[in-house]
């Protein structure tokens, strides 16, 4: 924007909140969502020159806080064939010390001879509770400009300023709004965009508390995902409790219903309606109802229901009621005061929620006419799909996809429901590989890398250059911890590998050097060590993890330097890596054995190529033993799980990958599936049949980090792999790995997977890869897109020669210019669809 100033209302102040993590409080029905006085609202009437023909009218705007805009009473948004759809939660989340995004819309069709522009702003990420007061809980502010273009090419610009023509007040039906707490909406209160005469307006004043820049929008906007809309699968009306032998009893059920329109009911005062959306999701409810004017309708959200009335099992209410304590201090609710008009429609626009269950209560009788769950997230095109003949593995894959859908909202967050929803970088880098198959994340992560660079501007001198552990930054400290800060290098590597654009490395290179300078102050010991192998079942030395990641960082920096032609820097980082690896060896390898004898301890040097030769082979054996001796269950936390199956396949332990994938005991991926999970959980034991709910202080049921195994489903099971020598999938690798476990290798209760298939919409086009065990042999199916080529590597264990059947014709391997290598038949294919066997 050329000349717009941030403006706010004279004397407008926001409440200052205590840090909820210092004195933890928990969500309960006893806590009331405050009503408030309304949102910061600004208006500007305008009329184009009546003597000239208007060619177009455009609005460009941003805000400190979440903002919505209206032209002549109509919500401004993107215009498409279905009408106008507003972008949600504008302007998204950035580091406000550095930048805020500008949105632009064509509003020509909404304008006439006399027009009224109105904008409303809620605290959002700027000064809501989620900001932790990092920016000082300053008032919300708005900046925008209206550009009128006439048919002769002349333009008229109306920019926000304290010129007396832009007016402000605190008003509107949204009485209060906060990302964590929710939204209070009084439908009796006039909409200022439609009834400005109802309010006392004052000349807006300039807000000078923003020192960053207004920049054009980067990355995808946040929008509803209409194809994913959820309809309730069941409804329970309850009133009061009844005894069942447990301390808290169980809910007293009035009625139960399932199927289409099960939510439609006459709900009496004192009753509650619990709706199961059938899926843990992120977004908002859309409610249709009839109610007497002034009726207070309250909505509550939960990921789980209490499984008993026993607090010893972590329950916070009677059996069948909403389990809400894991939201911690986030109130996570809505309040709607009915207007009394027929067929009222309401959905919150200044808050979002993570939930599977939605509960409605009212202080008077109401008729619930309909409820849907509207899924909302950053507009990311889904690019990957997977399926196999094991329904539980398919459910796991679905859970992983839903976790990404919910947590990729402006930034990659850890969880979407409690008093957190922060951009933890460890989670980001751990899941990035899987995410890059599941969706086209290039634009989304390009925006995030800008946030990462902004985060390096630490508050304390010793942390300058460190990527913050949460991005965008909300904490003064919490910087550069091992496996968290390293995300600033790991994410751009994944983007380059999958999308083939070295510009991302060129743009981000100086920032990565800045990070390496920060780490170098600690010698060869690596960065800080706050988290280690987070939520692990066995303990891996934190400093060991830091040294391993530092060596990996140096390897990446050498690679980046060579990619963009900085050979001198590449040599520097090569030598640095050599020193780090020697330090790692001297400190952690004694008499040819690793001193850190955990699954993660062995995974890291194998994943990051710190050991070679005999030492590497020994570590492979020790890793196998660590898994088998643990009953074919994992003991890894975030760090180890993020590389677990990928590394096992890398070193030839493919059978163990399948044994871990198909494990159903705690801890395992399928354990949560068997407990009814519809997203990936934060903890392996977030809920167990034996003990109930896990530690309520940190117990999210939508936490995508452990979903990193999806990367292996694409790259390991189905073998769709990028070629580092030709990033972007112009040339790629097809290396499928069927479940070839021998009978003696299969843990009790498991059976082989007999078929798997995956597709990936790469930059080169759609790639497909699948395999099936048919009539005693493995049959493979591939699609190589037009213009691309692939190196195919089919399993041929023990073979000294190979004949390839390709689309029904037999070829000696040498006729395909192929070879046998590492137990696989290797040959090249051009574009086309193929059925093959060895």
C-alpha positions in Angstrom: 0.0 0.0 0.0 1.3 3.4 -1.0 0.2 5.8 1.7 -2.2 4.0 4.1 -1.6 4.6 7.8 -2.6 2.3 10.6 -5.5 3.7 12.5 -7.4 2.8 15.7 -10.0 4.2 18.0 -9.0 7.0 20.4 -8.5 5.6 23.9 -9.0 2.0 22.8 -7.2 -0.6 25.0 -7.1 -4.3 25.3 -6.9 -6.5 28.4 -3.5 -7.8 29.5 -3.4 -11.5 30.1 -1.3 -13.6 32.5 1.0 -16.2 31.0 -1.2 -19.3 31.2 1.8 -21.6 31.2 3.1 -20.2 34.5 0.0 -20.9 36.5 -1.8 -23.6 34.6 -5.6 -23.5 34.7 -7.9 -25.9 33.0 -11.0 -25.4 30.9 -14.3 -26.1 32.6 -18.0 -25.3 32.2 -17.8 -23.0 35.2 -15.7 -20.5 33.2 -17.8 -17.9 31.4 -16.7 -16.4 28.1 -16.8 -12.6 28.7 -19.2 -10.6 26.7 -17.0 -7.6 25.9 -18.0 -4.4 24.2 -17.4 -5.3 20.5 -14.5 -5.1 18.1 -12.5 -2.2 16.8 -14.5 -1.0 13.8 -13.6 1.6 11.2 -15.7 3.1 8.4 -15.2 5.3 5.4 -18.0 6.4 3.1 -17.0 7.3 -0.4 -18.6 8.2 -3.8 -16.8 8.0 -7.2 -16.9 11.0 -9.4 -20.4 10.9 -10.9 -19.3 12.5 -14.1 -16.9 9.6 -15.0 -17.4 6.0 -15.6 -15.8 3.6 -13.1 -13.7 0.9 -14.6 -12.9 -0.8 -11.3 -12.7 -0.5 -7.5 -10.1 -2.3 -5.5 -9.5 -2.6 -1.8 -6.1 -3.3 -0.3 -5.9 -3.8 3.4 -4.3 -5.3 6.4 -4.6 -5.1 10.2 -2.9 -5.7 13.5 -5.3 -8.5 14.5 -7.7 -10.6 12.5 -9.8 -8.4 10.3 -13.0 -8.7 8.2 -14.2 -6.1 5.6 -17.6 -5.2 4.3 -18.7 -3.1 1.3 -22.2 -1.8 1.6 -23.0 -4.5 4.1 -21.6 -7.4 2.0 -18.5 -9.3 3.3 -15.6 -8.7 1.0 -13.8 -11.7 -0.4 -12.6 -13.7 -3.4 -15.1 -13.6 -6.3 -15.6 -16.9 -8.2 -18.3 -18.8 -10.0 -20.0 -19.6 -6.7 -20.1 -16.0 -5.6 -18.1 -14.3 -3.0 -16.0 -16.2 -0.4 -14.1 -14.4 2.2 -10.6 -15.4 3.1 -10.6 -16.3 6.8 -8.4 -15.1 9.6 -6.7 -12.4 7.6 -3.9 -11.3 7.5 -2.5 -14.6 8.8 0.3 -15.0 11.3 3.7 -13.3 10.9 6.3 -11.8 13.2 4.8 -8.4 13.6 8.2 -6.9 14.4 9.0 -7.4 10.8 6.0 -7.6 8.5 2.3 -8.0 8.1 0.5 -9.1 4.9 -1.7 -7.0 2.6 -4.7 -8.5 1.0 -6.2 -7.1 -2.3 -9.8 -7.6 -3.6 -11.8 -6.4 -6.6 -15.0 -4.9 -5.2 -16.3 -3.3 -8.3 -19.5 -5.4 -8.3 -20.3 -4.3 -4.8 -20.0 -0.6 -5.3 -22.5 2.0 -6.5 -22.9 5.8 -6.5 -22.7 6.0 -2.7 -20.7 3.4 -0.7 -19.8 2.5 2.8 -16.6 0.6 3.6 -16.4 -1.0 7.0 -13.7 -3.1 8.7 -13.7 -4.9 12.0 -10.6 -6.1 13.8 -10.2 -8.7 16.7 -6.9 -9.2 18.7 -6.0 -12.5 16.8 -2.3 -13.3 16.8 -1.3 -9.7 17.4 -2.6 -9.1 20.8 -4.8 -12.0 21.7 -3.9 -14.6 24.4 -1.9 -16.6 21.8 0.6 -13.7 21.5 1.7 -14.2 25.1 2.1 -10.4 25.3 5.1 -10.5 23.0 4.0 -7.3 21.4 2.7 -5.8 24.6 -1.0 -6.4 24.2 -1.2 -3.3 22.1 -4.6 -2.1 20.6 -5.8 -3.5 17.3 -5.3 -1.3 14.3 -6.4 -1.2 10.6 -4.7 0.0 7.4 -6.2 0.1 4.0 -6.9 1.9 0.8 -9.7 2.0 -1.7 -8.5 2.6 -5.3 -11.0 3.8 -7.9 -9.9 3.5 -11.5 -11.9 5.4 -14.2 -12.3 4.4 -17.8 -9.7 7.0 -18.9 -7.0 5.3 -16.7 -7.0 7.9 -13.9 -7.1 6.6 -10.3 -8.4 8.0 -7.1 -6.9 6.7 -3.9 -8.6 6.8 -0.5 -6.0 5.7 2.1 -6.6 5.2 5.8 -5.4 8.1 7.9 -6.3 10.4 10.8 -7.9 12.9 8.3 -11.2 12.9 10.1 -12.9 11.1 7.2 -12.0 7.7 8.5 -14.0 7.1 11.7 -13.9 4.5 14.3 -15.7 3.0 17.3 -15.8 -0.3 19.3 -19.0 -2.0 18.4 -20.8 -4.7 16.5 -22.4 -8.1 17.2 -19.0 -9.8 17.7 -18.8 -8.7 21.3 -15.5 -10.5 22.0 -13.2 -12.8 20.1 -10.0 -14.6 20.8 -8.2 -17.4 19.0 -7.9 -19.5 22.1 -11.1 -18.5 23.9 -13.6 -18.3 21.1 -16.3 -15.9 20.0 -19.3 -14.2 21.7 -21.8 -13.0 19.1 -25.0 -11.1 19.9 -27.3 -11.2 16.9 -29.6 -8.5 18.4 -26.8 -6.0 18.0 -26.9 -4.1 14.6 -24.2 -4.8 12.1 -22.2 -1.6 11.8 -21.7 -2.2 8.0 -25.5 -2.1 7.6 -26.6 0.2 10.4 -23.8 2.7 11.0 -26.3 5.2 12.4 -26.7 3.0 15.5 -23.2 3.9 16.7 -21.3 6.8 18.0 -18.3 7.3 15.7 -15.2 9.4 16.3 -12.4 10.4 14.0 -9.9 7.6 13.9 -6.4 8.3 15.2 -3.2 7.1 13.8 -1.6 4.1 15.5 2.2 4.3 15.7 3.1 1.1 17.6 3.9 -0.9 14.5 7.5 -0.8 13.3 7.4 -3.5 10.6 6.5 -3.4 7.0 3.3 -4.0 5.1 4.1 -6.5 2.3 2.0 -8.4 -0.4 0.6 -11.7 0.7 2.9 -14.6 0.6 1.7 -18.2 0.7 -1.8 -19.5 0.4 -4.8 -17.8 1.9 -6.9 -19.4 4.7 -10.2 -20.7 3.4 -12.9 -23.2 4.1 -12.3 -26.6 2.4 -15.8 -27.3 1.2 -15.1 -30.8 -0.1 -14.2 -31.9 3.5 -17.3 -30.5 5.3 -18.4 -32.8 8.1 -22.0 -33.7 9.0 -22.8 -35.2 12.4 -22.8 -39.0 12.4 -24.5 -39.2 15.8 -26.4 -37.0 18.3 -27.0 -37.5 22.0 -29.3 -35.3 24.0 -28.6 -35.6 27.8 -29.7 -33.9 30.9 -28.0 -34.4 34.3 -26.2 -37.4 35.5 -27.0 -40.8 37.0 -25.0 -43.2 39.1 -23.1 -46.0 37.6 -20.7 -46.9 40.5 -18.0 -44.3 39.5 -17.3 -41.1 41.3 -18.7 -38.9 38.6 -21.4 -41.2 37.2 -22.6 -41.1 33.6 -24.7 -38.7 31.6 -28.4 -39.3 31.7 -29.4 -39.8 28.1 -32.6 -38.3 26.9 -32.3 -39.5 23.2 -29.9 -40.9 20.7 -29.9 -40.7 16.9 -27.6 -41.4 14.1 -27.3 -40.8 10.4 -28.4 -37.9 8.1 -29.9 -34.9 9.9 -29.4 -36.6 13.3 -28.7 -33.2 14.8 -32.2 -31.8 14.2 -34.0 -31.7 17.5 -36.0 -29.6 19.9 -33.5 -28.9 22.6 -35.0 -27.9 26.0 -33.5 -25.6 28.5 -31.2 -27.5 30.8 -30.5 -30.2 28.1 -27.3 -30.6 26.1 -26.8 -31.9 22.6 -23.5 -33.7 21.8 -22.8 -34.1 18.1 -20.1 -36.4 16.8 -18.6 -35.2 13.6 -17.0 -38.5 13.1 -13.6 -36.9 12.5 -11.2 -34.8 14.6 -11.1 -31.6 12.5 -10.1 -27.9 12.6 -12.5 -25.2 11.7 -15.8 -24.1 13.0 -19.4 -25.2 13.4 -22.1 -23.7 11.2 -25.4 -23.6 13.1 -29.0 -23.2 11.9 -31.6 -22.7 14.6 -34.8 -21.2 15.7 -34.8 -19.5 19.1 -36.7 -16.8 21.1 -35.0 -13.4 21.0 -32.4 -13.1 23.7 -31.8 -16.8 24.1 -28.2 -17.6 25.0 -26.9 -20.5 23.1 -23.5 -21.9 24.1 -21.3 -24.2 22.1 -18.4 -26.3 23.5 -15.7 -28.3 21.8 -14.0 -31.6 22.6 -11.7 -34.1 20.9 -12.8 -37.0 23.1 -15.6 -38.1 25.4 -15.1 -39.2 29.0 -14.9 -43.0 29.0 -16.0 -43.3 32.6 -16.8 -41.1 35.6 -13.4 -42.0 37.2 -11.0 -39.1 37.7 -8.3 -41.7 38.4 -8.5 -42.5 34.6 -8.1 -38.8 33.8 -11.8 -38.2 33.3 -13.1 -34.6 34.0 -16.8 -35.4 33.9 -19.3 -38.2 33.9 -19.1 -41.0 31.3 -20.2 -39.9 27.9 -19.7 -36.2 28.6 -17.3 -33.8 26.8 -13.6 -34.3 27.8 -12.4 -30.6 27.8 -9.7 -30.4 30.3 -6.9 -31.1 27.8 -7.7 -27.7 26.2 -6.0 -26.4 29.3 -6.8 -22.7 29.8 -8.2 -22.2 26.3 -12.0 -21.6 26.8 -12.6 -22.8 23.3 -16.3 -22.0 23.1 -18.9 -19.9 21.3 -21.8 -17.9 22.7 -24.6 -16.8 20.4 -27.4 -14.6 21.5 -30.4 -15.2 19.3 -32.1 -12.4 17.4 -35.5 -14.2 17.3 -35.7 -14.2 13.5 -36.7 -17.4 11.8 -33.9 -19.7 10.6 -30.9 -18.0 12.2 -27.5 -18.9 10.8 -24.3 -18.4 12.7 -20.6 -19.3 12.3 -17.7 -17.7 14.1 -15.3 -15.7 11.9 -12.6 -14.6 14.5 -11.7 -17.9 16.1 -11.2 -21.5 15.0 -11.4 -24.8 16.9 -9.9 -28.3 17.0 -12.6 -30.8 17.8 -14.5 -33.9 16.9 -17.4 -33.4 19.3 -19.5 -30.2 19.5 -22.0 -29.6 22.3 -24.9 -27.1 22.3 -26.7 -25.8 25.3 -29.3 -23.0 25.7 -31.0 -21.2 28.5 -34.3 -21.5 26.8 -35.9 -24.1 24.4 -34.5 -24.0 20.9 -35.0 -25.9 17.7 -31.7 -27.1 16.2 -32.3 -27.1 12.4 -28.9 -28.2 11.3 -25.2 -28.2 12.2 -22.2 -28.8 10.0 -18.5 -28.8 10.7 -16.7 -26.5 8.2 -13.0 -27.5 7.8 -10.7 -24.5 7.5 -7.0 -24.3 6.7 -4.4 -22.8 4.4 -5.3 -23.4 0.8 -2.9 -26.2 0.0 -3.5 -28.6 -3.0 -3.4 -32.2 -1.8 -0.9 -34.1 -4.0 -0.5 -37.5 -2.5 -2.6 -40.6 -2.0 -2.0 -44.0 -0.6 -3.8 -47.3 0.0 -3.1 -50.9 0.8 -5.0 -54.1 1.8 -4.8 -53.4 5.5 -7.7 -51.2 6.6 -5.9 -50.1 9.8 -2.9 -48.8 7.9 -5.3 -47.0 5.6 -7.0 -45.4 8.6 -3.6 -44.4 9.9 -2.9 -42.7 6.6 -6.2 -40.9 6.7 -5.4 -39.8 10.3 -2.1 -38.3 9.1 -3.8 -36.4 6.3 -6.4 -34.9 8.6 -3.6 -33.9 11.0 -1.9 -31.9 8.3 -5.2 -30.4 7.1 -5.9 -29.1 10.6 -2.4 -27.9 11.6 -1.3 -26.2 8.4 -3.2 -23.0 9.1 -1.2 -19.9 8.2 1.8 -21.6 9.9 2.6 -25.3 10.6 1.4 -25.6 14.2 1.8 -28.4 16.7 -1.9 -28.6 17.7 -5.1 -26.8 16.9 -7.1 -26.9 20.1 -5.5 -25.9 23.4 -3.8 -22.8 24.7 -0.8 -23.3 22.4 -1.4 -23.7 18.6 2.2 -22.5 18.1 4.6 -23.1 15.2 7.0 -25.5 17.0 9.9 -26.0 14.6 10.7 -29.5 15.7 7.3 -30.7 14.7 7.7 -28.8 11.4 11.0 -30.4 10.3 10.0 -33.8 11.5 6.8 -33.8 9.4 8.1 -31.9 6.4 9.0 -34.9 4.4 5.6 -36.5 4.8 3.9 -33.1 4.1 5.8 -32.6 0.9 4.1 -35.8 -0.5 0.7 -35.1 0.9 0.4 -31.5 -0.4 2.0 -28.9 -2.5 3.6 -27.0 0.4 6.2 -25.0 -1.6 4.3 -21.6 -1.3 3.2 -22.3 2.3 6.7 -23.2 3.4 8.2 -20.3 1.4 6.1 -18.0 3.6 7.2 -19.9 6.7 10.9 -19.5 5.8 10.4 -15.8 5.8 8.9 -16.1 9.3 12.0 -18.2 10.2 14.3 -15.4 9.1 12.3 -12.9 11.1 12.7 -15.1 14.2 16.5 -14.9 14.1 16.2 -11.4 15.4 16.3 -12.5 19.0 15.6 -10.5 22.1 18.9 -11.4 23.7 22.3 -11.0 22.1 23.5 -14.5 22.7 20.6 -15.9 20.6 21.1 -13.7 17.6 21.0 -15.9 14.5 19.2 -18.8 16.2 15.9 -19.9 14.7 13.3 -19.7 17.4 11.8 -22.9 18.6 8.4 -21.5 17.8 7.9 -19.6 14.5 6.5 -16.9 14.5 8.2 -15.9 17.7 6.1 -15.4 20.8 8.8 -16.1 23.4 11.9 -13.9 24.1 14.0 -16.9 24.7 13.5 -20.6 23.5 16.0 -20.4 20.7 18.1 -22.8 18.5 17.5 -26.1 20.3 18.7 -29.2 18.6 16.2 -30.7 16.1 14.1 -27.6 16.5 16.3 -24.8 15.2 17.7 -27.1 12.5 14.3 -26.8 10.8 15.7 -23.6 9.2 18.0 -25.8 7.1 16.0 -29.1 6.8 12.9 -27.5 5.4 14.6 -25.6 2.5 16.5 -28.8 1.6 13.2 -30.7 1.4 11.6 -27.9 -0.8 14.6 -28.0 -3.2 14.5 -31.7 -3.4 10.8 -32.0 -4.1 10.2 -28.9 -6.2 13.6 -28.4 -7.9 13.9 -24.7 -7.4 17.3 -23.6 -6.1 16.0 -20.0 -5.7 14.7 -21.1 -2.3 18.3 -21.9 -1.3 19.7 -18.7 -2.8 17.1 -16.6 -0.9 17.6 -18.4 2.4 21.4 -19.0 2.2 22.5 -16.0 4.2 20.0 -16.8 6.9 21.3 -20.4 7.2 24.8 -19.1 7.5 23.7 -16.8 10.3 22.3 -19.8 12.1 25.5 -21.7 11.7 27.4 -18.8 13.1 25.1 -19.0 16.1 25.8 -22.7 16.6 29.6 -22.3 16.1 29.8 -20.4 19.4 29.3 -23.7 21.2 32.3 -25.3 19.5 31.6 -28.8 18.2 28.9 -29.5 20.7 26.0 -28.5 18.6 23.1 -26.1 19.5 21.0 -26.0 22.7 19.4 -29.1 24.2 16.1 -28.2 25.8 13.9 -31.0 24.3 16.0 -34.0 23.2 14.0 -36.9 21.8 10.7 -35.3 22.9 8.1 -37.7 24.5 10.4 -40.7 24.1 9.9 -44.0 25.9 13.7 -44.4 26.5 16.1 -41.5 27.2 18.6 -40.5 24.5 21.3 -38.1 25.6 20.3 -34.6 24.6 23.9 -33.4 23.8 24.4 -36.5 21.6 21.4 -35.4 19.6 22.7 -31.9 19.3 26.1 -33.1 17.9 24.4 -35.4 15.4 22.2 -32.6 14.1 25.1 -30.2 13.9 27.0 -32.7 11.7 23.9 -32.9 9.5 23.6 -29.1 9.4 27.2 -28.9 8.1 26.5 -31.5 5.4 23.4 -29.6 4.3 25.4 -26.4 4.2 28.1 -28.0 2.0 25.4 -29.2 -0.3 23.6 -25.9 -0.4 26.9 -24.1 -1.1 27.7 -26.3 -4.1 24.1 -26.0 -5.5 24.4 -22.2 -5.8 28.1 -22.2 -6.8 29.8 -21.2 -3.6 32.7 -23.6 -3.7 34.8 -21.9 -1.1 32.0 -22.0 1.5 31.3 -25.6 0.5 34.8 -26.6 1.4 34.5 -24.8 4.7 31.4 -26.7 5.6 32.9 -30.0 4.4 35.8 -29.6 6.8 33.5 -28.4 9.6 31.5 -31.6 9.2 34.7 -33.7 9.3 35.6 -32.1 12.6 32.1 -32.6 14.1 32.0 -36.2 13.0 35.5 -36.8 14.5 34.2 -35.2 17.7 31.1 -37.4 17.7 33.2 -40.5 17.2 35.7 -39.6 19.9 33.0 -38.8 22.4 30.4 -41.4 21.8 32.1 -44.5 20.2 34.2 -46.6 22.6 35.8 -49.8 21.5 33.7 -49.9 18.4 30.4 -49.6 20.2 28.1 -46.6 20.6 27.6 -45.4 24.1 24.1 -44.1 23.5 22.3 -47.5 23.2 18.7 -46.4 22.3 16.8 -46.8 19.1 17.2 -43.1 18.4 20.9 -43.3 19.4 21.5 -45.8 16.5 19.1 -44.1 14.1 20.8 -40.7 14.0 24.3 -41.8 12.8 22.7 -44.0 10.2 20.3 -41.4 9.0 23.0 -38.7 8.9 25.8 -40.9 7.6 28.1 -40.4 10.5 29.4 -44.0 10.5 30.7 -46.1 7.6 32.2 -49.5 7.0 32.3 -52.0 9.8 31.0 -49.5 12.3 28.0 -48.8 10.2 27.2 -52.5 9.8 27.6 -53.0 13.6 25.2 -50.1 14.3 22.7 -51.6 11.8 22.8 -54.9 13.8 22.4 -53.1 17.1 19.5 -51.1 15.8 17.8 -54.2 14.7 18.4 -55.8 18.1 17.0 -52.7 19.9 13.7 -53.1 18.0 13.4 -56.8 18.2 14.3 -57.0 21.9 11.7 -54.4 22.6 9.0 -56.7 21.3 9.0 -55.1 17.8 7.8 -51.9 19.3 9.4 -48.5 19.0 10.7 -46.5 22.0 11.4 -43.3 20.1 10.1 -39.8 20.6 9.7 -37.0 18.1 13.2 -37.1 16.8 13.6 -40.8 16.4 10.1 -41.5 15.1 10.5 -38.8 12.4 13.4 -40.8 10.8 12.5 -44.3 12.0 11.2 -46.3 9.1 12.9 -44.1 6.6 16.3 -45.0 8.1 15.4 -48.7 8.6 14.7 -48.9 4.9 17.9 -47.0 4.0 20.0 -49.6 5.8 18.1 -52.6 4.4 15.9 -53.4 7.4 12.7 -53.2 5.4 11.1 -56.1 7.3 11.4 -54.3 10.6 9.6 -51.3 9.0 6.5 -53.5 8.4 6.7 -55.1 11.8 6.7 -51.7 13.4 4.0 -50.3 11.1 1.7 -53.2 11.8 2.3 -53.3 15.6 -0.8 -52.7 17.6 0.5 -52.8 21.1 1.3 -49.6 23.0 3.4 -47.8 21.8 2.7 -48.0 18.1 1.0 -46.1 15.2 -1.9 -48.6 15.1 -2.5 -48.6 18.8 -4.3 -45.2 18.6 -6.1 -46.4 15.5 -7.6 -49.2 17.5 -8.7 -46.8 20.1 -10.7 -44.9 17.5 -8.3 -42.2 16.6 -9.1 -40.1 13.5 -5.9 -38.0 13.7 -2.4 -38.7 15.0 -2.0 -38.1 18.8 0.7 -36.1 20.7 1.6 -39.0 22.9 1.8 -42.7 22.2 -0.3 -43.1 25.3 -2.6 -40.1 25.0 -5.3 -42.6 25.7 -5.0 -46.2 26.7 -7.7 -48.8 27.4 -5.8 -49.8 30.6 -5.2 -46.4 32.1 -7.5 -43.9 30.4 -6.3 -40.4 29.4 -2.7 -39.4 29.5 -1.2 -36.4 31.3 -3.8 -33.6 30.8 -1.1 -31.0 31.0 0.0 -32.0 27.5 -2.4 -34.3 25.7 -3.4 -33.3 22.3 -5.4 -35.7 20.1 -4.4 -33.8 16.9 -0.6 -33.6 16.7 0.9 -34.5 13.4 4.6 -35.2 14.3 4.3 -38.9 14.6 2.6 -38.9 11.2 6.1 -38.6 9.6 5.8 -42.3 8.8 3.7 -41.2 5.8 6.9 -40.2 4.1 8.0 -43.9 4.3 4.6 -45.1 2.9 5.3 -43.1 -0.3 9.1 -43.4 -0.5 9.6 -46.9 1.2 6.5 -49.0 0.6 5.7 -47.6 -2.8 9.2 -46.3 -3.6 8.4 -42.9 -5.1 11.7 -41.1 -4.4 13.2 -37.8 -5.6 16.6 -38.0 -7.3 19.0 -35.6 -5.6 20.9 -35.3 -8.9 17.7 -34.1 -10.7 15.5 -32.4 -8.0 11.9 -31.7 -8.9 11.1 -35.2 -10.3 12.2 -34.6 -13.9 14.1 -37.8 -13.2 13.2 -39.8 -10.2 13.5 -43.2 -8.6 10.9 -45.9 -8.3 12.1 -48.3 -5.6 9.1 -50.2 -4.3 9.6 -52.4 -1.2 6.9 -55.0 -0.7 6.3 -56.8 2.6 8.7 -59.7 2.0 9.0 -60.9 5.6 9.6 -64.6 6.0 7.3 -66.5 8.3 9.8 -66.5 11.1 10.2 -62.7 10.9 6.6 -61.8 11.4 5.6 -61.0 15.0 2.7 -62.9 16.4 -0.7 -61.5 15.4 0.6 -59.9 12.2 0.3 -60.9 8.6 2.0 -59.6 5.5 0.6 -56.7 3.6 -0.2 -58.1 0.2 -0.9 -54.9 -1.9 0.0 -51.2 -1.7 -0.3 -48.3 -4.1 0.5 -44.6 -4.1 0.2 -41.6 -6.3 2.0 -38.3 -6.2 1.3 -35.2 -8.3 4.9 -33.9 -8.7 6.1 -30.9 -10.6 6.6 -33.2 -13.5 3.1 -34.7 -13.4 1.3 -37.6 -11.7 3.6 -40.4 -10.6 2.0 -43.8 -9.7 3.6 -46.8 -8.1 2.0 -49.9 -6.7 2.7 -53.6 -6.1 0.7 -56.7 -5.3 1.5 -60.3 -4.5 -0.3 -62.3 -7.2 0.0 -66.0 -7.8 3.2 -66.4 -5.9 5.0 -63.4 -7.4 5.2 -59.6 -7.0 3.6 -57.6 -9.7 4.5 -53.9 -10.0 2.6 -51.0 -11.6 4.1 -47.7 -12.5 3.2 -44.4 -14.2 6.0 -42.1 -15.4 4.6 -38.7 -16.5 5.2 -37.2 -19.9 8.6 -35.6 -20.1 10.0 -37.4 -17.1 12.2 -40.5 -16.7 12.7 -42.9 -13.8 15.3 -45.3 -12.5 13.4 -48.4 -11.5 14.8 -50.6 -8.8 12.8 -53.8 -8.3 13.6 -56.3 -5.5 15.5 -59.4 -6.8 16.9 -60.9 -3.6 19.6 -63.5 -4.2 19.4 -63.2 -8.0 22.5 -63.6 -10.2 20.6 -62.7 -13.3 17.2 -61.3 -14.0 14.5 -61.3 -16.6 12.0 -58.4 -16.5 8.5 -58.9 -17.6 7.3 -55.5 -18.8 3.8 -54.9 -20.1 3.6 -58.6 -20.9 6.9 -59.0 -22.7 10.0 -60.6 -21.3 13.4 -58.8 -21.4 16.8 -59.9 -20.1 18.0 -57.2 -17.8 20.9 -56.3 -20.0 18.4 -55.7 -22.9 17.1 -52.8 -20.8 20.6 -51.6 -20.2 20.0 -52.7 -16.6 22.1 -54.2 -13.8 21.8 -56.0 -10.5 22.8 -53.9 -7.5 22.2 -54.5 -3.8 19.6 -57.2 -4.4 17.6 -55.2 -6.9 17.2 -55.2 -10.7 17.9 -51.6 -11.8 16.9 -50.1 -15.2 15.6 -46.9 -16.7 12.1 -46.1 -18.0 10.7 -43.2 -20.0 7.2 -41.8 -19.8 4.3 -44.3 -19.8 2.3 -46.8 -17.7 3.9 -50.1 -17.0 3.2 -53.5 -15.4 6.4 -55.3 -14.4 7.7 -58.3 -12.5 11.1 -59.9 -12.0 
